[in-house]
Amino acid sequence: MVTLANAAPRSVWATTALFALGAAAVVGTRPGGRSAVRALLFPSRASVSAQRAAGPLRASASAQSVAEPTATPAPLPQRWSARAPTDRAVFAIEERGAARGDAGDASEPALLRSFFERLASLERAERAIVRVAHIGDSIVADDKITRRLRQRLQQEFGDAGLGWLYAQRPTRWYHPRGVRYEASGFALTSVVDARSEDARYGAGAAAFDARTSGAIATVTVPSATRASVYALADRAVSVRFDGGPWSALVDGVASAQLTAGAHTINMRAESQGSRLLGLSVESGARGVIVDNLGLVGSSARSLSHQDPAHWEQSLRSLSLDLAVISLGTNDSSHGPIWPAQRPQLEEDHARLYALAKRVAGACLVLLPPDSAEERGGPLGTRVALPVILEAQRRAAERAGCAVWDTWRWMGGRNAIVRWRSLGLADGDYTHLTDAGAARIADAVADALLSARDAFVARAEAAGDGGSNARDR
C-alpha cells in the first residue's frame, strides 16, 4: 500500500517533470529559445557560429576570437592601405567574364577600373568630386550601411558632403544623420506607393506632390556650402535658403552657394500638383559623396515602374562615378520563386544593372544579406534567397557589373540567426543593427580600397600613375 507520506514526493516529482516538459516545448517553439537550448547543449557549436558571424568563413576561423558586439559602430580605422601591414582579411570583389589587365590580378576588378581612375584623378586634384550612389531597399534606406561606407570613403579621399536627400521622409525608416524635416500639404508618390500616371519620380524613385498651392516642405541640413533643389520642370516650385528671398526653379533646378554650417531650405509649391523630386547638398571640399537612394519596399521590378528616360536623366544629373546596388530582400519575402518566374527575375535585375552601368560607368552589386523565415519548420534562410543570389549574379555578368557576396561573407545559410544571437541583426531576422551594418560596410569598404590599391600599384609599376583616367 502506498502511504500518503510516500505519495506526496512522487506527485511533486511528476508535477515537476510535466512542468519541465511543457516549458521545454514552449521554449523549443521560439526562435530565441531554440538558439538558447542549442547553445546550452552544444557550446562548442555556438562558439564556432559566433566566429563565423564576425566575417567570412575561412580555414583559420576556429582559431580567431570575436569581440562582443557593441551598440554603436566601432571607431573608424586609420587610413587604409592594403600595402601596409594589416591583419584585415579582405573578402574580394568578384567579376565574371571580365577581361583582366596585363597582370591578370584578380584583386583588381577590371569592371571597376573607371571608378579607380576617377579616384586617382581626384587625388591628383584634377577633379573636385567622385560620386557614388547606393541604390537599394530598406537595408539601404535606414542609412546604416551607407553612412558607414560614406565615412570610410570620405576618410580616405575627403568629405565632399552628404549628397542626395529626399525632399521629405518617404517612410519613417529613412534616417539621414543630422537632417530634420517638416512639411505641410505634400503627399508621397513613388515606384512603391501611390504611383502616378506620368511615373516621373527623380533620382530617388520617390517624390512629393503638393495637395494645394502654397504647400511648404522644409529640410534642415547639418552642414553644406552648396545646395541644389530638384522638381518637375513643368510644375512651378520656388525655393529659399535660410529665410532669404523666394526664387523660382529654372528648368526644374535651383542651386545656391552657402556659407559653411547648418542651413534651412524651404520649398514651396506654386500650384496644386507641383512635384518635389529631392535635393543635393555638398561641402565644397574636394572628396567623395555617397548618395543614399534607398527606398523601403523597392525591388528591381518596382524600380521599373517609372519613366526610364526620366530616371536615367535624373541619375545623370548627379554625375555618378559608381553605382552600388543592394536589392533582393523584398523579393525573398514573398515565398518560393518558381522556375517559370526566374527568367523575369533575372531580366528585371539585368535591365536595372545595365542602366546603372550606363549612367555611372561602373557598378557594384551587393548580393542581399541573409534573412530567415519559418515555413512549417525551424527558423532558417528564406527559401527564395538562393534563387535570387544566382539570378543577380547572372544579371551582373550580363550587364558588366562587379559583385560582392554579402550573403556568403555573413556566413551563408542561417547566418542571420547567428547574427541575431550576437546582437548584429534585428528581431525580424532581416534588418541589421548599427553594429551589424557597420561590419558589412567596413567589409565592403575594405574590398573596394584593397582593389583600388591594387589598381594604383599596377599603375605605378606601369609608370602612368593612373593618368589615363576618363574625367567627365
Residue pairs with C-beta under 8 A, 6 or more apart in sequence:
24 37
26 33
27 33
27 34
27 36
27 37
28 34
28 37
31 372
31 374
31 379
31 417
31 420
31 429
32 420
34 378
34 379
35 417
35 420
35 421
38 45
38 46
39 46
39 421
46 421
48 61
48 62
49 411
49 418
49 421
50 66
50 418
50 421
50 422
51 61
51 62
51 64
51 65
51 66
52 61
52 411
52 415
52 418
53 66
53 410
53 411
53 415
53 418
53 419
53 422
53 424
54 64
54 66
54 439
55 61
55 89
55 91
55 409
55 439
55 443
56 89
56 91
56 408
56 409
56 443
57 408
57 411
57 412
58 89
66 422
68 422
68 423
69 422
69 423
69 424
69 433
69 435
69 436
70 435
71 423
71 433
71 434
71 435
72 434
72 435
73 148
73 434
73 435
73 437
73 438
74 438
76 151
76 152
76 155
77 442
79 155
79 156
80 152
80 156
80 445
80 446
80 449
80 450
80 453
81 453
82 90
82 449
82 450
82 453
82 454
83 453
83 457
88 446
90 446
90 447
90 450
91 404
91 405
91 409
91 443
91 446
91 447
92 106
92 107
92 447
92 450
92 451
93 109
93 112
93 364
93 402
93 403
93 404
93 447
93 448
93 451
94 109
94 402
94 403
94 404
94 405
95 109
95 110
95 111
95 402
95 403
96 393
96 396
96 397
96 403
97 397
98 109
98 110
98 111
98 400
98 402
99 110
100 106
100 110
101 108
101 110
101 113
101 458
103 458
105 454
105 458
107 450
107 451
107 454
108 116
108 451
108 454
108 455
108 458
109 402
109 451
111 362
111 363
111 400
111 401
111 402
112 322
112 362
112 364
112 402
112 448
112 451
113 362
113 455
114 321
114 361
114 362
114 470
115 130
115 321
115 322
115 360
115 361
115 362
116 451
116 452
116 455
116 456
116 466
117 455
117 466
117 468
117 469
117 470
118 127
118 130
118 321
118 469
118 470
118 471
119 130
119 157
119 452
120 455
120 456
120 459
120 465
120 466
120 467
120 469
121 127
121 466
121 469
121 471
122 128
122 129
122 130
122 157
122 158
122 286
122 287
122 288
123 157
124 465
125 286
126 469
126 471
127 471
128 160
128 286
129 160
129 282
129 286
129 287
129 288
129 289
129 319
130 157
130 160
130 287
130 288
130 289
130 321
130 322
131 160
131 163
131 288
131 289
131 290
131 291
131 318
131 319
131 320
131 321
131 322
132 149
132 153
132 288
132 289
132 290
132 291
132 320
132 321
132 322
132 323
132 324
133 164
133 203
133 290
133 291
133 293
133 315
133 318
133 320
133 322
133 323
133 324
133 360
134 140
134 145
134 146
134 149
134 290
134 291
134 292
134 293
134 294
134 324
134 326
135 293
135 294
135 303
135 323
135 324
135 325
135 326
135 327
135 356
136 293
136 294
136 295
136 298
136 325
136 326
136 327
136 366
137 294
137 295
137 296
137 297
137 298
137 299
137 326
137 327
137 328
137 329
137 330
138 173
138 294
138 296
138 297
138 329
138 330
138 431
139 145
139 294
139 326
139 329
139 368
139 369
139 431
139 432
140 146
140 292
140 293
140 294
140 326
141 170
141 171
141 173
141 174
141 175
141 292
141 294
141 295
141 296
142 173
142 174
142 175
142 294
142 431
142 437
143 174
143 175
143 176
143 177
143 292
143 294
144 432
144 434
144 437
144 438
144 441
145 326
145 432
145 437
145 440
145 441
145 444
146 290
146 292
146 294
146 441
147 177
147 292
147 441
148 437
148 438
148 441
148 442
148 445
149 290
149 324
149 441
149 444
149 445
150 162
150 288
150 289
150 290
152 441
152 442
152 445
152 449
153 288
153 290
153 445
153 448
154 160
154 287
154 288
154 290
156 288
156 449
157 287
157 288
158 285
158 286
158 287
158 288
159 283
159 285
159 287
159 288
160 282
160 283
160 285
160 286
160 287
160 288
160 289
161 223
161 224
161 226
161 281
161 282
161 283
161 284
161 285
161 287
161 289
162 176
162 179
162 221
162 222
162 223
162 224
162 281
162 283
162 289
163 280
163 281
163 282
163 289
163 290
163 291
163 292
163 318
164 203
164 204
164 278
164 279
164 280
164 291
164 292
164 293
164 318
165 176
165 179
165 219
165 221
165 278
165 279
165 280
165 281
166 174
166 204
166 206
166 208
166 278
167 186
167 207
167 208
167 217
167 219
167 267
167 276
167 277
167 278
167 279
168 181
168 183
168 186
168 188
168 208
168 217
168 219
168 276
169 181
170 188
170 190
170 193
170 204
170 206
170 295
170 296
171 295
171 296
171 297
173 296
174 294
174 296
176 292
177 222
178 221
178 222
178 223
179 219
179 220
179 221
179 222
180 219
180 220
181 217
181 218
181 219
181 220
182 217
182 218
183 208
183 215
183 216
183 217
183 218
184 215
184 216
185 210
185 211
185 212
185 214
185 215
185 216
185 269
186 208
186 209
186 210
186 211
186 215
186 217
186 269
186 276
187 194
187 208
187 209
187 211
188 194
188 206
188 207
188 208
189 195
189 196
189 201
189 206
189 207
189 208
189 209
189 275
190 201
190 205
190 206
190 207
190 295
191 199
191 201
191 205
191 206
191 295
191 298
191 302
191 303
191 304
191 305
191 306
192 205
192 206
192 295
192 296
192 297
192 298
192 302
193 297
195 305
196 209
198 307
199 305
199 306
199 307
199 310
200 207
200 232
200 275
200 306
200 307
200 310
201 207
201 277
201 306
201 310
201 311
202 230
202 277
202 278
202 311
202 314
203 230
203 277
203 278
203 291
203 293
203 311
203 314
203 315
203 317
203 318
204 277
204 278
204 293
204 295
205 293
205 295
205 298
205 302
205 303
205 306
205 311
206 295
207 232
207 275
207 276
207 277
207 278
208 217
208 275
208 276
209 273
209 274
209 275
210 269
210 271
210 272
210 273
210 274
210 275
210 276
211 272
212 269
212 272
213 269
213 270
213 271
213 272
213 274
214 268
214 269
214 270
215 268
215 269
215 274
216 266
216 267
216 268
216 269
217 266
217 267
217 276
218 264
218 265
218 266
218 267
219 264
219 265
219 267
219 279
220 262
220 263
220 264
220 265
221 227
221 262
221 263
221 265
221 281
222 262
223 260
223 261
223 262
223 283
224 258
224 263
224 281
224 282
224 283
225 257
225 258
225 259
225 260
225 282
225 283
225 284
226 255
226 256
226 257
226 258
226 281
226 282
226 284
227 241
227 255
227 256
227 258
227 263
227 265
227 279
227 280
227 281
227 282
228 253
228 254
228 255
228 256
228 279
228 280
229 237
229 239
229 249
229 253
229 254
229 255
229 265
229 267
229 276
229 278
229 279
230 252
230 253
230 276
230 277
230 278
230 279
230 280
230 314
230 317
231 237
231 249
231 252
231 267
231 274
231 275
231 276
231 277
232 252
232 274
232 275
232 277
233 249
233 251
233 252
235 269
235 271
235 273
235 274
235 275
236 248
236 249
236 269
236 270
236 271
236 274
237 248
237 249
237 267
237 268
237 269
237 270
237 274
237 275
237 276
238 246
238 247
238 248
238 249
238 267
238 268
238 270
239 246
239 247
239 249
239 254
239 265
239 266
239 267
239 268
240 246
240 247
240 265
240 266
240 268
241 256
241 258
241 263
241 264
241 265
241 266
242 258
242 263
242 264
243 264
243 266
246 268
247 254
248 254
248 270
252 277
253 317
260 284
263 281
265 279
267 276
267 279
269 276
277 314
280 291
280 318
282 289
291 318
291 320
294 326
297 330
298 327
298 330
299 327
299 328
299 330
299 331
299 348
300 327
300 331
300 345
300 348
300 349
300 351
300 352
301 331
301 348
302 330
303 311
303 327
303 352
304 348
304 351
304 352
308 355
311 355
312 355
312 358
312 359
315 323
315 355
315 356
315 359
315 360
316 359
319 472
320 359
320 360
320 361
321 360
321 361
321 362
322 360
322 361
322 362
322 363
322 364
323 356
323 357
323 359
323 360
323 362
323 363
323 364
324 363
324 364
324 366
324 444
325 352
325 353
325 356
325 363
325 364
325 365
325 366
325 401
326 366
326 368
326 406
327 349
327 352
327 368
327 392
328 367
328 368
328 385
328 388
328 389
328 392
329 368
329 369
329 371
329 430
331 337
331 345
331 384
331 388
332 368
332 371
332 382
332 384
332 385
332 388
333 371
333 373
333 382
333 430
334 384
335 375
335 383
335 384
336 383
336 384
337 345
337 384
337 387
337 388
342 387
342 391
345 387
345 388
345 391
346 391
346 394
346 395
347 395
349 391
349 392
349 395
349 396
350 394
350 395
350 398
350 399
352 395
353 363
353 365
353 395
353 396
353 398
353 399
353 400
353 401
354 398
354 399
354 400
356 363
356 399
356 401
357 363
357 399
357 400
357 401
361 470
362 402
363 399
363 400
363 401
363 402
364 401
364 402
364 403
364 404
364 448
365 392
365 395
365 396
365 401
365 402
365 403
365 404
366 404
366 406
366 444
367 389
367 392
367 393
367 403
367 404
367 405
367 406
367 407
367 408
368 385
368 388
368 389
368 392
368 406
368 407
369 406
369 407
369 410
369 416
369 432
369 440
370 381
370 385
370 407
370 410
370 411
370 412
370 413
370 414
370 415
370 416
370 419
371 381
371 382
371 385
371 416
371 429
371 430
372 379
372 380
372 381
372 382
372 414
372 416
372 417
372 429
372 430
373 379
373 380
373 382
373 383
373 429
374 380
375 383
379 414
379 417
379 429
380 413
380 414
380 417
381 413
381 414
381 415
381 416
385 407
389 405
389 407
392 403
393 403
396 402
396 403
404 444
404 447
406 440
407 415
409 440
409 443
410 416
410 419
410 440
411 418
411 419
416 425
416 429
416 430
417 429
419 425
419 432
419 436
420 426
420 427
420 429
423 433
423 435
423 436
424 432
424 433
424 435
424 436
424 439
425 431
425 432
425 433
425 436
426 432
426 433
432 440
455 466
456 465
456 466
459 465
459 466
459 467
